[in-house]
Structure formats: structure tokens, C-alpha cells
């Protein structure tokens, strides 16, 4: 780990549980050759912000579940009714998780929501620490790959405020009408919060 103490000072200002997470990662770094960490939780709860902090203090890869939204060709009525089915967990497992276990350089395509298609390629070099960030990262087909699981939670009032500030009023409506209900259904059915190793409220 680089700049260990500054990171802990920043963490203490944000959440008293952050140092516990960092200490756990430090321990895993001494024990494991490859570490995979999932950061799941509510939209607007701070998952991406927290994941991006790692780049300053660890040499790590970060993967975003938003890059694996379900493409139009897979949006069948059956799939759209599936809890947790609006993310392409099959492609994520095959292109990311399976390749991470091989410890080789690989590439994957990012799903672009604006054009509703796979877009640019991202090249991934093997690194010891790998962060998987985003809702559905702890999907039942993926959860057993992780060494440590973090869940970010936020109350509905604060969630709406953050999404409005971040995405604007038009996108907020889609979150309220579509994405938040789907996330909550996924959290409830699969006990995502209960399966996490630590919860950040």
C-alpha cells in the first residue's frame, strides 16, 4: 500500500468504518496472490467515489458494473422479469472474473448506454488487487469469487437528493420509476446486505 497514513486520515473524516476496510485489505494483500473485492449497494450511496479512492493508494484494477448493463438483444420479457437480470452477469463472469483468475492480460468491451451497444475496448493488466464496483456486483452467480464484500447503504431521501444533483431531473425519474425498484428487489431477494462482510451507512 502507498501513503498508508494519509488514506486512513481521509477515511476517518468520512466514515469510521473505512479504516477497518483498509486494514482488512492490507491483511488480504499479505495473504493472497489475487484479491477481488465487491462494492455493491444503493444508487447514490457512494460506491464509485469510494472505489476511485483506491487508485490513489493501491495499484489496482477497478471494474464498473455499469459497463455491463444488459444489451437490447438480451432484453427479452423473461429476462426483464428476472430479479437482478438487467445486468449481463454472464458476460461479466466470462470476460472479467474468469480472466482475473488466469492472471493474464485481457480486454473487454464497455457497454455504452447512450448508443445501447458495446463500445470501446479496455485493456486489463494483471494486478494483485481488483475492485468490482456497482449494483449487482454481488449477484448470486458472481458472489463466490470475492475475498471481501462491501455494501453501501443510503436512506431514500438522501438518495433522491444525490441522484438529482448527479444526474439531473430527467434521469432521476428513470431511477425512481425503473432502476431503484429493480435494485431494491435484488437486494431483498438475494439478501445482498446480509451477505456483505461490512456495511457502510
C-alpha positions as CSV (number, residue, x, y, z in Angstrom):
1,X,0.0,0.0,0.0
2,X,1.2,3.5,-0.8
3,X,0.8,6.6,1.5
4,X,-0.9,4.4,4.2
5,X,-1.4,7.0,6.9
6,X,-2.9,9.8,4.7
7,X,-5.5,7.4,3.4
8,X,-6.5,6.5,6.9
9,X,-6.8,10.1,7.9
10,X,-9.1,10.9,5.0
11,X,-11.1,7.8,5.8
12,X,-11.7,8.8,9.4
13,X,-13.2,12.1,8.3
14,X,-15.7,10.3,6.0
15,X,-16.7,7.1,7.9
16,X,-15.4,5.4,11.0
17,X,-15.6,2.0,9.2
18,X,-13.2,3.0,6.4
19,X,-10.0,2.2,8.4
20,X,-11.4,-1.2,9.2
21,X,-11.9,-1.9,5.4
22,X,-8.3,-0.7,4.7
23,X,-6.9,-2.8,7.5
24,X,-8.7,-5.9,6.1
25,X,-7.4,-5.2,2.6
26,X,-3.8,-4.8,4.0
27,X,-4.2,-8.2,5.6
28,X,-5.5,-9.8,2.4
29,X,-2.6,-8.3,0.5
30,X,-0.2,-10.2,2.7
31,X,-2.1,-13.5,2.5
32,X,-3.4,-13.8,-1.1
33,X,-1.8,-13.7,-4.5
34,X,-5.0,-12.3,-6.1
35,X,-7.7,-10.2,-4.3
36,X,-11.2,-9.5,-5.6
37,X,-13.4,-7.0,-3.7
38,X,-17.0,-6.3,-4.4
39,X,-18.7,-2.9,-3.6
40,X,-22.4,-3.3,-4.0
41,X,-25.3,-1.1,-2.7
42,X,-27.8,1.6,-3.4
43,X,-27.5,4.0,-6.2
44,X,-26.1,7.3,-5.0
45,X,-24.6,5.7,-1.8
46,X,-21.0,6.5,-2.7
47,X,-19.8,3.2,-4.2
48,X,-18.0,4.7,-7.2
49,X,-16.4,7.5,-5.1
50,X,-15.1,5.1,-2.6
51,X,-13.8,2.7,-5.3
52,X,-12.0,5.5,-7.1
53,X,-10.2,6.4,-3.9
54,X,-8.3,3.2,-4.2
55,X,-6.4,4.3,-7.3
56,X,-4.6,6.9,-5.2
57,X,-3.3,4.4,-2.6
58,X,-3.2,1.0,-4.2
59,X,-2.0,-0.3,-7.5
60,X,-5.3,-1.9,-8.5
61,X,-7.8,-2.6,-11.3
62,X,-11.3,-1.1,-11.0
63,X,-14.3,-2.6,-12.9
64,X,-17.7,-0.9,-13.0
65,X,-20.9,-3.0,-13.3
66,X,-22.4,-0.1,-15.2
67,X,-20.2,-1.2,-18.1
68,X,-22.1,-4.5,-18.2
69,X,-25.7,-3.3,-18.5
70,X,-27.9,-5.7,-20.4
71,X,-27.9,-5.1,-24.2
72,X,-31.1,-4.8,-26.3
73,X,-30.5,-8.3,-27.8
74,X,-30.8,-9.9,-24.4
75,X,-33.8,-7.8,-23.1
76,X,-36.4,-10.5,-23.5
77,X,-39.7,-10.3,-21.5
78,X,-38.4,-13.3,-19.4
79,X,-35.1,-11.7,-18.7
80,X,-36.5,-8.4,-17.8
81,X,-38.7,-10.1,-15.2
82,X,-35.7,-11.8,-13.7
83,X,-34.6,-10.2,-10.4
84,X,-31.1,-9.0,-11.0
85,X,-31.5,-9.7,-14.7
86,X,-30.9,-6.2,-16.0
87,X,-27.1,-6.7,-15.8
88,X,-25.2,-9.0,-18.1
89,X,-23.7,-11.1,-15.3
90,X,-22.8,-13.9,-17.8
91,X,-20.6,-11.6,-19.8
92,X,-19.1,-10.1,-16.7
93,X,-18.2,-13.5,-15.3
94,X,-16.7,-14.7,-18.6
95,X,-14.8,-11.5,-19.6
96,X,-13.7,-10.3,-16.1
97,X,-13.8,-12.8,-13.3
98,X,-12.7,-15.8,-15.3
99,X,-9.8,-13.9,-16.8
100,X,-8.8,-12.4,-13.5
101,X,-8.3,-15.9,-12.1
102,X,-5.9,-16.7,-15.0
103,X,-3.6,-13.8,-14.2
104,X,-3.2,-12.8,-17.8
105,X,-3.6,-9.5,-19.8
106,X,-7.0,-9.3,-21.4
107,X,-9.5,-6.9,-22.8
108,X,-13.3,-6.3,-22.7
109,X,-15.8,-4.0,-24.2
110,X,-17.7,-1.3,-22.3
111,X,-21.5,-1.1,-22.8
112,X,-22.4,2.4,-23.9
113,X,-25.9,3.2,-22.6
114,X,-26.2,6.2,-25.0
115,X,-25.9,4.1,-28.1
116,X,-27.2,0.9,-26.4
117,X,-24.3,-1.2,-27.7
118,X,-20.9,-2.4,-26.8
119,X,-18.4,0.3,-27.5
120,X,-14.7,0.9,-26.7
121,X,-12.3,-1.8,-25.5
122,X,-10.5,-1.6,-22.2
123,X,-7.2,-3.5,-21.7
124,X,-6.6,-5.0,-18.3
125,X,-3.1,-5.9,-17.0
126,X,-2.9,-8.4,-14.1
127,X,-2.8,-6.8,-10.7
128,X,-3.0,-8.2,-7.2
129,X,-5.9,-6.0,-6.1
130,X,-9.1,-5.9,-8.1
131,X,-12.2,-3.8,-7.2
132,X,-15.6,-4.6,-8.7
133,X,-17.9,-1.7,-8.1
134,X,-21.6,-1.2,-8.7
135,X,-25.1,-2.6,-8.0
136,X,-25.4,-6.3,-8.9
137,X,-21.7,-6.9,-8.3
138,X,-22.8,-9.4,-5.6
139,X,-25.2,-11.2,-7.9
140,X,-25.5,-14.9,-6.9
141,X,-23.6,-16.0,-10.0
142,X,-20.7,-13.8,-9.0
143,X,-20.5,-13.6,-5.2
144,X,-18.3,-16.6,-4.6
145,X,-15.4,-15.0,-6.5
146,X,-14.9,-12.3,-3.9
147,X,-12.5,-12.2,-1.0
148,X,-14.3,-9.3,0.7
149,X,-17.7,-7.8,0.1
150,X,-18.8,-4.2,1.0
151,X,-22.3,-2.9,0.9
152,X,-23.1,0.9,0.7
153,X,-26.5,1.9,2.0
154,X,-28.3,5.3,1.9
155,X,-31.7,6.5,3.1
156,X,-34.2,7.2,0.3
157,X,-34.4,11.0,0.9
158,X,-30.6,11.4,0.7
159,X,-30.5,9.0,-2.3
160,X,-33.0,11.1,-4.3
161,X,-31.1,14.3,-3.5
162,X,-27.8,12.9,-4.6
163,X,-29.1,11.4,-7.8
164,X,-30.8,14.7,-8.7
165,X,-27.6,16.6,-8.2
166,X,-25.5,14.0,-10.1
167,X,-27.8,13.0,-12.9
168,X,-30.4,15.7,-13.2
169,X,-34.2,15.7,-13.1
170,X,-34.9,13.7,-16.3
171,X,-32.7,10.8,-15.2
172,X,-33.9,11.0,-11.7
173,X,-37.4,10.0,-12.9
174,X,-35.9,6.9,-14.6
175,X,-34.1,6.0,-11.3
176,X,-37.3,6.3,-9.3
177,X,-39.6,4.5,-11.8
178,X,-37.2,1.8,-13.0
179,X,-33.7,1.3,-11.6
180,X,-34.2,1.9,-7.9
181,X,-37.2,-0.5,-7.6
182,X,-35.2,-3.2,-9.5
183,X,-32.2,-2.7,-7.2
184,X,-34.3,-2.9,-4.1
185,X,-35.9,-6.1,-5.4
186,X,-32.5,-7.6,-6.0
187,X,-31.2,-6.6,-2.5
188,X,-34.3,-8.1,-0.9
189,X,-34.5,-11.4,-2.8
190,X,-30.8,-12.2,-2.5
191,X,-30.1,-10.7,0.9
192,X,-27.3,-8.7,-0.6
193,X,-26.9,-6.5,2.5
194,X,-26.8,-9.5,4.8
195,X,-24.2,-11.3,2.8
196,X,-21.7,-8.4,2.9
197,X,-18.7,-8.5,5.2
198,X,-19.2,-4.9,6.2
199,X,-22.0,-2.3,5.7
200,X,-21.4,1.4,5.2
201,X,-24.4,3.5,6.0
